[in-house]
Amino acid sequence: HLAMPADAASVRFKDARLRSDEGDVAGEGTLGLGATRVVNARLHSGTLDMDAMLEAFGVKLALRAAPAGIAGPVVPDAPLPWALLRGPTLDITGSIGAMTFLNEAWPAVELALRVKGGRMQVGSVRLALPAGPVVMSMTADASANPVPVSLSVHAPGIPLALFARYAGLPGQVSGTARVEANLRGSGRTVRDLAASLDGPVLVAAVGGRISNAALIRLAS
């Protein structure tokens, strides 16, 4: 159902439902069409391929195996998608029954995003995992240069296999990792941001097993 006032400054949708190859989305919200573009939405999804959706917006986070021999900087100098924050004002909350992200399946996901004036005031994700809920929050100010960023992570247990796949580690990897972090940084690229990170980080393996070859690759 769509409702548009006489001044045509906004459109309100209710009981909306969209199905695509990337998943399904349903909910209600308001789209502001005036000089100040505004998107307010409360959405929910049964299944959603976040990797495919982000790639459609030019954000590619696909995992790639690390080369056998490291040559040059390990952290890429890829630009971060801060331009996306300089668009309309956003106030979006949502829930996803099953989400695919970084080629991994994540159940029971809750999202919240609030962006205004190029500033991500609220960016939070909550994942329900067997070891306990993973809670991540992030803020960023794309109106500044370089862009200041804060990141908080509380994760009682993330599969070590996900880290191993990202790093291209050889051999079998099992177990989980507890991660606690409260970081700050700034930068226009991944390398700039990584070089400026500051704050406490705790990573602890729980029931973890990795091969000697993987340990050697990590140390190198």
WOPEUR-V782325 format. One record per residue. NEAR is the number of other ideal C-beta (glycine too) atoms within 12 Angstrom. Layout:
BEGIN
near
NEAR
NEAR
END
This chain:
BEGIN
near
12
15
17
16
14
7
10
12
17
23
25
24
24
16
14
23
18
20
14
15
13
22
28
24
31
25
26
24
29
29
27
24
18
16
9
15
20
26
28
26
32
26
31
28
31
22
25
33
28
32
24
22
26
21
17
14
16
14
20
19
24
19
20
15
15
23
13
13
10
15
8
10
14
19
18
18
17
20
20
29
23
30
17
22
29
23
21
27
27
33
25
30
26
31
26
34
22
22
36
27
30
24
20
27
22
33
23
22
35
28
34
27
32
27
31
25
20
24
26
36
24
23
29
28
31
27
35
23
26
16
22
18
23
35
26
30
27
33
30
36
25
29
19
20
14
22
32
28
33
29
32
25
29
25
33
22
27
36
30
33
25
28
29
32
22
22
26
22
31
20
20
17
29
21
22
27
31
26
32
23
27
20
26
23
28
27
27
25
22
24
21
25
30
22
18
23
23
18
17
15
19
17
20
19
23
21
16
26
19
26
18
14
18
26
19
14
25
26
12
15
END
